[in-house]
């Protein structure tokens, strides 16, 4: 995936990515979180868009993200990824080993 410009509105569908994004100094770009996400503590004020396996597509669209990041280790997580991509959203899936 290639973005035309740096992502300014990010949703991480896997909690550890919120921590990574915050550690990079980009926490202000996070526009939502999943129900389970509690770290860094400052993201608790962000709206919840559902769970990482079943995000509410309408809530995600309402946040107008220009990048969504997801963990690719669980096959079930790919169904919402495909739904979000079908809506024209940029979704990066990572499978760290």
Order of alpha helices (4+ residues) and beta strands (2+ residues): beta-alpha-beta-alpha-beta-alpha-beta
